Amino acid sequence: MRRLFEAAVARAQPALCLPPHLPAPPKGRAIVIGAGKAAGAMAATLEGNWSGPLSGLVVTRYGHGAETRRIEVIEAAHPVPDAAGVEAAKRIRAAVEGLGADDLVLCLLSGGGSALLAAPAPGLTLDDKRAVTRALLKAGADIREINTVRKHLSAIKGGRLAAAAYPATVLTLAISDVPGDEPSTIASGPTVGDPTSFADARAVLAKYGITPPQAVAKILAAASEETPKPGDIRLSRARFVMIATPRAALDAAGRIAAAAGYEVRQLGDAIEGEARDVGRAQADMALMAKREGRPIAIISGGETTVTVTGNGRGGRNQEFLLGLTAALDGASGIHAIACDTDGIDGVEEAAGAVAGPDSLARARRLGRDAAADLANNDANAFFAALGDLIITGPTRTNVNDFRAILIDPD
């Protein structure tokens, strides 16, 4: 199971996927900007494969930096933004202003870029954005909904960054972490047209019953400066290239499983929903596959959510795995792994965990109850007690969640 996860992560490493997409140096200046958990590794790879002059800065999550000489790497907070992210976003926007038609902006984006590019719209404070982000995360909003709100509270997202760089050429090289690989969702689409509106942002908050800070409500109600839309002249010199995707990572893992003798069943890279419910559904699939009497690997990705009702610790992958483990109830011959490819499952130090037929029995001997831990959103404590957490540290890439269930005949 570890080999499958490692193959998925390796497929999305910037050193492998970025160099083939680099353009020739421009006549004018080459300015590098970027944001995301892979931004530091992407910047280092770019430096090592670029022949001309180069300068710029990128922002990544704390602990995800990389050694560079010409591109400054700044670290900031994720998923709730901090002052370092605000300052980095201001500097990134300033770096692309006043450029000419001969200049090139290389924008390096990856998962986490939305929180890291934290430039509040005029009239808002960082605390305003933090409050809204926390409320959306706790309510279980999906990434598209969160980013719809973020774009309309930002001075840089939703196409505004590319608009500020016009008439320079903007080439965005992106590692996708979102279901469907939508450019407007990755890092909240700072270099592409935004199909959402202020009305959409208000609807997201209403859906979850969130009453935002007064300044946020005022900005959303006024709707005075819409984000640039597809077809905006200021985006006419912007190009977007996807260099790594969740599906490619899943396929890499599938090849390892097939070589080990498993029949591979890919469920896709866009699975969403409550993590524990997805776990239960995949447990049913595994039990049905078990009856077929041959080795089968069920592989999937996507981005589940967790509606927090308890006070425990644990990311969505660990909650998925605990839901699956409880539903399997010790069924023989079924093992599973669920990890976030960035190495951090939610706010925890673990990438995820593994589970097997003996997980529930071992947990009971240690005084842990799977149902109680699920009710308390405490999957991290459950798997930590078993010693079954997967701890990788930052992988410096991010193609969303990775899940694999291996079914062996008795």
C-alpha positions in Angstrom: 0.0 0.0 0.0 2.9 2.4 0.8 4.3 1.7 -2.7 1.1 2.7 -4.3 1.0 5.9 -2.4 4.6 6.7 -3.1 4.1 6.1 -6.9 1.1 8.5 -6.9 3.2 11.2 -5.2 6.2 10.6 -7.4 4.2 11.1 -10.6 3.3 14.7 -9.5 6.8 15.8 -8.4 7.7 19.1 -10.1 11.2 17.8 -11.1 9.4 15.3 -13.4 6.4 17.2 -14.6 7.5 20.8 -15.0 10.5 20.9 -17.3 8.7 19.7 -20.4 6.4 22.7 -20.3 8.9 25.5 -20.0 8.9 28.1 -22.8 11.9 29.8 -24.4 13.2 32.9 -22.6 11.3 36.1 -23.6 12.8 39.2 -25.3 12.0 41.2 -22.2 12.0 40.2 -18.5 11.1 36.8 -17.0 9.2 37.3 -13.8 8.3 34.2 -11.7 5.4 34.3 -9.3 3.4 31.5 -7.7 1.6 30.0 -4.7 0.8 26.6 -3.3 2.2 23.7 -1.4 4.4 22.7 -4.4 5.5 26.3 -5.2 8.9 26.0 -3.6 9.7 22.8 -5.4 8.4 24.2 -8.6 10.6 27.3 -8.3 13.7 25.3 -7.6 13.0 23.1 -10.6 12.4 26.1 -12.8 15.7 27.6 -11.7 17.5 24.4 -12.6 16.0 24.3 -16.1 16.1 28.0 -17.2 18.9 29.4 -19.3 18.1 33.1 -19.2 17.7 35.9 -16.6 15.1 35.2 -14.0 13.7 36.8 -10.8 10.5 36.7 -8.7 8.9 35.2 -5.7 6.5 32.4 -4.7 4.7 31.6 -1.5 4.2 28.2 0.0 3.1 26.6 3.2 5.3 26.6 6.3 7.7 23.7 6.1 7.3 23.3 2.3 10.1 25.6 1.2 13.0 24.8 -1.1 16.5 26.2 -1.6 16.6 28.7 -4.5 19.1 31.4 -5.7 17.1 33.7 -7.9 13.5 33.1 -6.9 12.5 34.1 -3.4 10.5 31.5 -1.5 8.2 32.8 1.2 6.4 30.6 3.7 3.0 31.4 5.1 0.0 29.7 6.9 -2.5 27.2 5.4 -5.5 26.6 5.4 -6.3 29.8 7.4 -4.2 32.7 6.1 -1.8 34.8 8.1 0.0 38.1 7.8 2.9 36.5 5.9 0.5 35.3 3.2 -1.0 38.8 2.9 2.4 40.4 2.5 3.5 37.8 0.0 0.3 38.4 -2.1 0.9 42.1 -2.1 4.4 41.7 -3.3 3.4 39.2 -6.0 0.8 41.6 -7.4 3.4 44.4 -7.3 5.9 42.2 -9.2 3.7 42.0 -12.2 2.5 45.6 -12.4 3.9 47.9 -15.0 5.2 45.1 -17.3 5.4 45.4 -21.1 4.3 43.2 -24.1 7.8 41.7 -24.4 7.8 40.5 -20.7 6.9 37.0 -19.5 5.2 36.1 -16.2 5.6 32.5 -15.2 3.0 31.7 -12.7 3.5 28.4 -10.7 0.3 27.3 -9.0 -0.6 24.2 -6.9 -3.1 23.2 -4.2 -3.2 25.5 -1.2 -2.6 28.6 -3.3 -6.0 30.2 -2.3 -5.1 30.5 1.4 -1.5 31.5 0.7 -2.4 34.3 -1.8 -4.3 36.2 1.0 -4.8 39.7 -0.3 -8.0 41.1 1.2 -10.1 43.3 -1.0 -10.1 47.0 -0.1 -12.2 47.5 3.0 -11.5 44.0 4.5 -9.0 42.8 7.0 -7.1 39.6 7.4 -9.3 38.7 10.4 -12.4 39.1 8.2 -11.1 36.6 5.7 -9.9 34.2 8.5 -13.4 34.2 10.1 -15.1 33.3 6.8 -12.6 30.6 5.9 -12.9 29.0 9.3 -16.7 29.0 9.1 -16.7 27.5 5.6 -14.2 24.8 6.6 -16.2 23.8 9.7 -19.4 23.7 7.8 -18.0 21.2 5.3 -18.1 23.5 2.2 -16.4 22.0 -0.8 -13.4 23.6 -2.4 -15.4 25.2 -5.2 -17.7 26.9 -2.8 -14.9 28.1 -0.6 -13.0 29.5 -3.5 -16.2 31.2 -4.9 -16.3 33.2 -1.7 -12.6 33.8 -1.5 -12.4 35.2 -5.1 -14.9 37.9 -4.2 -13.1 39.0 -1.0 -9.7 39.2 -2.8 -7.6 41.8 -4.6 -5.7 39.1 -6.5 -7.9 36.0 -7.2 -10.4 35.3 -9.9 -8.3 36.6 -12.8 -7.2 39.8 -11.1 -3.5 38.8 -11.1 -3.4 38.3 -14.8 -5.3 41.5 -15.4 -2.7 43.4 -13.4 0.1 41.9 -15.5 -1.4 42.9 -18.9 0.0 43.4 -21.6 2.7 41.0 -20.5 2.4 37.3 -21.5 1.3 35.2 -18.6 2.0 31.4 -18.7 0.5 29.5 -15.7 1.9 26.1 -15.0 -0.4 24.3 -12.6 -0.5 21.1 -10.5 -4.2 20.3 -10.0 -5.6 19.4 -6.6 -9.3 19.8 -7.5 -11.9 17.5 -8.8 -12.4 18.1 -12.5 -9.0 20.0 -12.8 -10.9 23.4 -13.2 -8.3 26.2 -13.8 -10.7 28.7 -12.2 -10.7 26.6 -9.0 -7.0 25.9 -8.6 -5.7 28.5 -6.2 -9.0 30.4 -6.9 -7.9 31.0 -10.5 -5.8 34.2 -10.2 -4.8 34.1 -13.9 -8.0 32.9 -15.5 -11.5 34.3 -16.0 -13.9 33.8 -13.2 -17.3 32.3 -14.1 -18.7 33.0 -10.6 -20.3 36.1 -9.3 -20.9 38.1 -6.0 -24.4 36.6 -6.0 -22.8 33.1 -6.1 -20.6 34.0 -3.1 -23.6 35.2 -1.1 -25.5 32.0 -2.0 -22.7 29.8 -0.6 -22.8 31.6 2.8 -26.6 31.4 2.8 -26.5 27.7 2.0 -24.5 27.0 5.2 -26.2 29.5 7.4 -23.0 31.6 7.8 -23.4 35.1 9.0 -20.1 36.8 7.9 -18.4 39.8 9.6 -20.1 43.1 8.8 -17.4 44.3 6.4 -17.6 41.0 4.4 -21.4 41.3 4.1 -21.0 44.9 2.9 -18.5 44.0 0.2 -20.6 41.1 -1.0 -23.8 43.1 -1.0 -22.3 46.1 -2.9 -20.8 43.9 -5.6 -19.0 47.0 -6.9 -16.1 45.4 -8.8 -16.7 42.0 -10.4 -13.9 39.6 -11.1 -12.6 39.6 -14.7 -14.7 37.2 -16.8 -13.7 34.8 -19.6 -13.1 37.0 -22.7 -11.8 40.0 -20.8 -9.2 41.7 -23.0 -6.8 41.8 -20.0 -6.7 38.0 -20.0 -6.1 37.7 -23.8 -2.4 37.1 -23.3 -2.7 34.6 -20.5 -2.3 30.8 -21.1 -2.9 28.0 -18.6 -1.2 24.6 -18.8 -1.9 21.7 -16.5 1.4 19.8 -15.8 0.2 17.2 -13.2 -3.3 15.9 -12.4 -4.8 13.6 -9.8 -5.8 11.1 -12.5 -2.2 10.7 -13.7 -1.2 10.0 -10.1 -3.9 7.4 -9.6 -2.9 5.8 -12.9 0.7 5.5 -11.7 -0.4 3.7 -8.6 -2.7 1.5 -10.6 0.3 0.3 -12.7 2.1 -0.7 -9.5 -1.0 -2.6 -8.3 -1.4 -4.4 -11.6 2.2 -5.4 -11.6 1.7 -7.0 -8.2 -1.1 -9.1 -9.6 -4.2 -7.1 -8.7 -7.1 -6.4 -11.0 -7.3 -2.6 -10.8 -10.6 -0.8 -10.6 -10.3 3.0 -10.8 -13.2 4.9 -9.3 -11.9 8.3 -10.6 -10.3 11.4 -9.2 -13.4 13.5 -8.5 -15.1 11.7 -5.6 -16.6 14.1 -3.1 -19.0 13.9 -0.2 -18.8 13.4 3.6 -15.6 11.4 4.2 -17.1 8.8 6.5 -20.0 8.2 4.1 -17.6 7.7 1.2 -15.7 5.3 3.4 -18.8 3.3 4.1 -19.8 3.2 0.4 -16.4 1.9 -0.6 -16.5 -0.7 2.2 -19.6 -2.1 0.5 -17.7 -2.1 -2.8 -14.9 -4.0 -1.2 -17.2 -6.6 0.4 -18.8 -7.2 -3.0 -15.4 -7.5 -4.7 -14.3 -10.0 -2.0 -17.0 -12.4 -3.2 -15.4 -12.6 -6.6 -12.5 -14.6 -5.2 -9.5 -12.9 -6.9 -7.1 -10.1 -6.0 -8.7 -6.7 -6.7 -7.4 -3.1 -6.1 -9.9 -0.3 -5.8 -8.2 3.0 -6.3 -9.8 6.5 -6.0 -9.1 10.2 -5.5 -11.0 13.4 -5.1 -11.6 15.7 -2.2 -14.1 14.6 0.5 -15.3 16.9 3.3 -15.8 16.6 7.0 -18.7 18.4 8.8 -17.2 18.9 12.2 -19.5 18.1 15.1 -17.0 16.7 17.6 -13.8 18.1 19.2 -11.4 15.4 18.1 -8.4 15.5 15.7 -8.2 14.0 12.3 -8.2 14.9 8.6 -10.6 13.8 5.9 -8.5 10.8 4.8 -8.3 9.5 8.3 -12.1 10.0 8.8 -12.7 8.2 5.4 -10.5 5.3 6.6 -12.2 5.0 10.0 -15.7 5.0 8.3 -14.5 2.3 6.0 -12.9 0.2 8.8 -16.0 0.4 11.0 -18.2 -0.7 8.0 -15.9 -3.6 7.1 -16.1 -4.9 10.7 -12.9 -7.0 10.5 -13.7 -8.6 7.1 -10.7 -10.8 6.2 -8.3 -10.1 3.4 -9.1 -6.4 3.0 -6.5 -3.7 3.6 -6.7 0.0 2.9 -4.7 3.2 2.8 -5.9 6.8 2.6 -3.5 9.8 2.4 -3.3 13.3 1.3 -0.6 13.6 -1.4 0.8 16.8 0.1 1.8 14.8 3.2 -0.6 16.6 5.6 -4.1 15.4 6.1 -6.0 18.5 7.1 -4.1 20.2 9.9 -2.5 17.1 11.2 1.1 16.0 11.1 0.1 12.7 9.3 -0.4 12.2 5.6 -3.1 9.6 6.5 -3.2 6.1 7.7 -3.5 2.4 6.9 -6.0 -0.2 8.1 -6.5 -4.0 8.0 -8.8 -6.8 9.2 -7.3 -6.6 12.7 -7.7 -2.8 13.2 -10.9 -2.9 15.2 -9.8 -5.8 17.4 -6.5 -4.1 18.2 -8.3 -0.8 18.9 -10.7 -2.5 21.3 -7.8 -4.0 23.3 -6.4 -0.5 23.6 -9.7 0.9 24.8 -10.7 2.7 21.6 -14.1 2.6 20.1 -14.4 3.3 16.4 -18.0 4.5 16.6 -17.2 6.9 19.4 -14.2 8.2 17.6 -16.2 8.8 14.4 -18.9 10.7 16.4 -16.1 12.9 17.9 -14.2 13.4 14.6 -11.3 11.7 16.3 -9.9 9.4 13.6 -6.4 10.7 14.2 -6.4 9.4 17.8 -7.8 6.1 16.7 -5.0 5.4 14.2 -2.3 7.0 16.3 -3.1 4.5 19.1 -2.6 1.6 16.7 0.6 3.0 15.3 -0.9 3.0 11.8 -0.5 6.7 10.8 1.5 7.4 7.7 4.0 10.2 8.4 5.9 11.5 5.4 6.5 15.2 6.1 5.7 17.7 3.3 5.9 16.0 -0.1 6.2 19.4 -1.9 3.5 18.5 -4.3 -0.3 18.1 -4.1 -2.7 16.2 -6.3 -5.4 15.7 -3.7 -6.4 12.6 -1.9 -5.2 9.1 -2.6 -7.1 6.0 -1.5 -6.5 2.3 -2.2 -8.3 -0.8 -1.0 -6.6 -4.2 -1.6 -8.8 -7.2 -1.6 -7.2 -10.6 -1.4 -9.0 -14.0 -1.6 -9.0 -16.2 1.5 
